[in-house]
């Protein structure tokens, strides 16, 4: 029966084609991707402002920032420093402040114990005298944080009234607002009105834009508002500063406004290292240069 033979041959050919098709599909499985090469870690060890040292940092074996040093321009050496410790979540829980005389005698001058609560950070301060041997007083300070635990306010936006022989009022605060993890706007406000004395009014507002390069200091500052205040401070004028140093990314431009109505927009340019996008120098406008030194932990 030729018809039946032809049908059998046709069915056999179809089976061969299906088998070949299945085998081809199995052969087109993508191989697994190789693991990404380990990345180097860049730790900022010091910051200089216009060629003058400003901040120095020390890290422990867990890469936690445990010491911040100030540079004494009169003695031309690193002198006073703060030691930080952290809770299990990596947030600062204690700060101990030390003074050194000619790098020979060290004394504890202050200790801060911190308590994180919803929207607030309480700082309980003990002040010391006699080279740390005696206690001179206690103080409590409240810092405000938002729902993401980002530091938002120090000081008070309420009017404080002087009394006990000194009459007048005062409003002093520093305020940070955020766009995601970057400080979008910073306001430093200092108003003091003492009867019989000239009124003081200083206010500085910065509005920043950012690029995509990650700030190497950010992961250490984000959980330590005390360190934020030290790093962003301008020692020449405590109501100005460098708030963009507390952001996740490096700043691209800064718009500056003051109480007198002066407004200036400053571009920011960078000089990176040949082997990394991290900057060795950051130029704010034409007059402010911030330079960085790093410790590089090689990926293994």
C-alpha positions as CSV (number, residue, x, y, z in Angstrom):
1,X,0.0,0.0,0.0
2,X,2.0,3.0,-1.3
3,X,-0.3,5.5,0.4
4,X,0.4,4.0,3.8
5,X,4.2,3.9,3.2
6,X,4.1,7.6,2.2
7,X,2.2,8.5,5.4
8,X,4.7,6.6,7.6
9,X,7.6,8.3,5.9
10,X,6.0,11.7,6.3
11,X,5.3,11.1,10.0
12,X,8.9,10.0,10.6
13,X,10.2,13.1,9.0
14,X,8.0,15.3,11.2
15,X,9.3,13.5,14.4
16,X,12.9,14.1,13.2
17,X,12.3,17.8,12.7
18,X,10.6,18.2,16.1
19,X,13.5,16.4,17.8
20,X,16.1,18.6,16.1
21,X,14.1,21.7,17.1
22,X,14.1,20.8,20.7
23,X,17.8,20.1,20.7
24,X,18.4,23.5,19.2
25,X,16.5,25.3,21.9
26,X,18.5,23.5,24.6
27,X,21.8,24.6,23.1
28,X,20.9,28.4,23.4
29,X,21.0,28.7,27.2
30,X,23.1,31.7,28.1
31,X,26.1,30.9,30.4
32,X,26.1,32.6,33.9
33,X,27.8,36.0,34.1
34,X,31.2,36.1,35.9
35,X,31.2,37.9,39.2
36,X,31.9,41.6,39.2
37,X,35.5,42.5,40.1
38,X,36.0,43.7,43.7
39,X,35.8,47.5,44.0
40,X,38.4,49.7,45.8
41,X,37.1,51.7,48.8
42,X,38.2,55.4,49.0
43,X,38.2,56.8,52.5
44,X,38.7,60.6,52.9
45,X,41.5,61.1,55.4
46,X,41.7,65.0,55.3
47,X,40.1,68.1,53.8
48,X,41.8,71.4,53.1
49,X,40.2,74.7,52.4
50,X,42.2,77.1,50.1
51,X,45.4,75.1,51.0
52,X,44.8,75.3,54.7
53,X,44.0,72.0,56.5
54,X,40.5,71.9,57.9
55,X,39.4,68.3,58.9
56,X,41.2,65.0,59.4
57,X,39.6,61.6,59.9
58,X,40.6,58.3,61.4
59,X,38.8,55.0,60.7
60,X,38.7,51.7,62.6
61,X,39.0,48.2,61.1
62,X,35.3,48.1,60.3
63,X,35.7,51.3,58.3
64,X,33.8,53.4,60.8
65,X,34.8,57.0,61.1
66,X,35.9,57.1,64.8
67,X,37.9,60.3,65.1
68,X,37.6,63.9,63.7
69,X,40.6,66.2,64.2
70,X,40.7,70.0,64.0
71,X,43.7,71.9,62.6
72,X,45.1,74.7,64.8
73,X,46.3,77.4,62.4
74,X,48.2,79.2,65.2
75,X,50.3,76.1,66.1
76,X,50.1,74.7,62.6
77,X,49.2,71.2,63.8
78,X,46.3,68.9,64.3
79,X,45.2,69.4,67.9
80,X,41.7,69.0,69.3
81,X,39.7,66.0,68.3
82,X,36.4,64.1,68.8
83,X,36.0,60.3,69.3
84,X,32.8,58.7,68.1
85,X,31.1,55.4,68.9
86,X,28.0,53.9,67.3
87,X,25.1,51.7,68.1
88,X,24.2,48.4,66.3
89,X,22.4,50.2,63.5
90,X,25.5,52.3,62.8
91,X,24.1,55.6,64.2
92,X,26.2,57.7,66.5
93,X,25.6,57.1,70.2
94,X,28.4,58.9,71.9
95,X,31.0,61.6,71.3
96,X,34.0,62.5,73.5
97,X,35.8,65.7,73.0
98,X,39.5,66.1,73.8
99,X,41.9,69.0,73.9
100,X,45.6,68.7,73.5
101,X,48.3,71.2,74.5
102,X,51.3,71.0,72.1
103,X,50.3,67.4,71.4
104,X,51.7,66.4,74.8
105,X,48.9,66.7,77.3
106,X,45.4,65.3,76.5
107,X,42.3,66.2,78.5
108,X,38.6,65.3,78.2
109,X,36.6,68.5,77.9
110,X,33.1,67.2,77.0
111,X,31.1,64.0,76.5
112,X,27.8,63.8,74.5
113,X,25.4,60.8,74.9
114,X,22.8,60.6,72.2
115,X,19.3,59.2,72.2
116,X,17.4,58.7,68.9
117,X,13.6,59.1,69.1
118,X,10.9,59.7,66.4
119,X,11.8,62.9,64.7
120,X,14.2,64.0,67.4
121,X,17.8,63.5,68.5
122,X,18.5,64.3,72.2
123,X,22.1,65.1,73.1
124,X,23.0,64.9,76.8
125,X,26.2,66.8,77.5
126,X,28.6,66.5,80.4
127,X,31.3,69.2,80.5
128,X,34.6,68.7,82.3
129,X,37.2,70.8,84.0
130,X,40.7,70.3,85.6
131,X,42.0,68.3,82.6
132,X,38.9,66.1,82.7
133,X,39.2,65.3,86.4
134,X,36.1,67.3,87.5
135,X,32.6,68.0,86.1
136,X,31.7,71.6,85.5
137,X,28.1,71.2,84.3
138,X,25.4,69.4,82.3
139,X,23.4,70.4,79.3
140,X,20.7,69.0,77.0
141,X,20.3,69.9,73.3
142,X,17.6,68.9,70.9
143,X,18.3,68.3,67.2
144,X,15.5,67.6,64.7
145,X,15.5,64.8,62.2
146,X,13.0,63.8,59.5
147,X,11.3,60.5,59.0
148,X,14.4,59.2,57.2
149,X,16.6,60.2,60.2
150,X,18.2,63.0,58.1
151,X,19.4,65.9,60.2
152,X,17.2,68.9,59.6
153,X,17.5,71.6,62.4
154,X,19.7,72.7,65.2
155,X,19.0,75.7,67.3
156,X,15.5,77.2,67.5
157,X,13.2,79.1,65.1
158,X,11.2,80.4,68.1
159,X,12.0,83.8,69.6
160,X,14.0,83.5,72.9
161,X,13.6,86.4,75.4
162,X,16.5,87.6,77.5
163,X,15.9,88.5,81.1
164,X,17.7,88.8,84.4
165,X,19.2,92.2,83.7
166,X,19.7,91.6,80.0
167,X,16.7,92.5,77.8
168,X,16.1,91.6,74.2
169,X,15.3,88.6,72.1
170,X,17.1,86.1,69.8
171,X,16.4,83.6,67.1
172,X,19.3,81.3,66.0
173,X,19.1,78.1,63.9
174,X,20.6,76.1,61.1
175,X,18.2,74.3,58.8
176,X,18.7,71.6,56.2
177,X,16.1,70.5,53.6
178,X,16.7,67.6,51.2
179,X,16.0,66.3,47.7
180,X,16.3,62.5,48.3
181,X,19.7,62.1,49.9
182,X,21.2,65.5,48.9
183,X,21.0,68.7,50.9
184,X,18.8,70.8,48.6
185,X,18.8,74.0,50.7
186,X,20.6,75.2,53.8
187,X,19.7,78.3,55.9
188,X,21.9,79.7,58.7
189,X,20.1,82.4,60.7
190,X,21.5,84.4,63.6
191,X,19.4,87.3,65.0
192,X,20.3,88.9,68.3
193,X,18.6,92.0,69.7
194,X,20.0,93.2,73.0
195,X,18.5,96.5,74.3
196,X,21.2,99.1,74.2
197,X,23.4,97.2,71.7
198,X,23.5,97.0,67.9
199,X,21.2,94.4,66.5
200,X,22.9,91.5,64.8
201,X,21.2,89.9,61.8
202,X,23.1,87.3,59.8
203,X,21.3,85.0,57.4
204,X,22.8,82.8,54.7
205,X,20.8,80.6,52.4
206,X,22.3,78.1,49.9
207,X,20.4,76.3,47.2
208,X,22.3,73.4,45.5
209,X,22.2,71.2,42.4
210,X,24.1,67.9,42.1
211,X,25.7,65.5,39.7
212,X,25.8,61.7,39.8
213,X,29.3,61.2,41.4
214,X,28.9,59.8,44.9
215,X,30.5,61.7,47.8
216,X,33.0,59.5,49.5
217,X,32.2,61.1,52.9
218,X,28.4,60.7,52.7
219,X,28.0,57.2,54.2
220,X,29.9,58.4,57.3
221,X,28.0,61.7,57.8
222,X,24.4,60.4,57.1
223,X,24.2,58.6,60.5
224,X,26.2,61.3,62.5
225,X,24.6,64.8,62.8
226,X,27.4,65.8,65.2
227,X,30.0,65.0,62.5
228,X,27.9,66.9,59.9
229,X,28.1,70.1,61.9
230,X,31.9,69.7,62.3
231,X,32.6,69.0,58.6
232,X,30.2,71.6,57.1
233,X,31.3,74.4,59.5
234,X,33.2,77.5,58.5
235,X,35.5,78.3,61.4
236,X,35.7,82.0,60.2
237,X,31.9,82.4,60.3
238,X,29.9,79.8,62.1
239,X,26.7,80.9,60.3
240,X,28.1,80.1,56.9
241,X,29.6,76.8,55.9
242,X,29.8,74.0,53.3
243,X,26.5,72.1,53.7
244,X,26.9,70.3,50.3
245,X,29.6,68.2,52.0
246,X,26.8,66.3,53.8
247,X,25.1,65.2,50.6
248,X,25.2,61.8,48.8
249,X,26.5,63.4,45.6
250,X,29.1,66.1,44.8
251,X,27.6,69.5,44.1
252,X,27.4,71.1,40.6
253,X,26.3,74.6,41.5
254,X,25.6,76.7,44.6
255,X,23.2,79.7,44.7
256,X,24.1,82.0,47.6
257,X,21.8,84.6,49.2
258,X,22.3,86.7,52.3
259,X,20.1,89.0,54.5
260,X,21.3,92.1,52.6
261,X,19.7,90.7,49.4
262,X,23.0,89.7,47.7
263,X,22.4,86.7,45.3
264,X,25.2,84.8,43.6
265,X,25.2,81.6,41.7
266,X,28.6,79.8,41.8
267,X,29.6,77.0,39.4
268,X,31.5,74.0,40.8
269,X,34.3,72.3,38.8
270,X,36.4,69.3,39.8
271,X,39.9,67.9,39.2
272,X,39.6,64.1,39.5
273,X,42.3,61.5,40.0
274,X,43.5,59.7,36.9
275,X,42.5,56.4,38.5
276,X,39.2,57.5,40.0
277,X,36.3,59.8,39.5
278,X,36.7,61.0,43.1
279,X,38.0,64.6,43.2
280,X,41.4,65.7,44.5
281,X,40.2,69.3,44.2
282,X,36.7,71.0,44.1
283,X,36.6,74.6,43.0
284,X,33.5,76.6,44.2
285,X,33.3,79.7,42.0
286,X,36.7,81.3,41.7
287,X,37.7,81.8,45.4
288,X,37.0,78.6,47.3
289,X,39.1,75.5,46.8
290,X,38.4,72.3,48.7
291,X,41.0,69.5,48.3
292,X,40.9,65.9,49.5
293,X,43.3,63.2,50.6
294,X,42.3,59.5,50.6
295,X,43.2,56.2,52.0
296,X,42.5,53.5,49.4
297,X,41.4,50.0,50.5
298,X,42.1,47.7,47.6
299,X,39.3,45.2,46.6
300,X,40.3,41.6,47.2
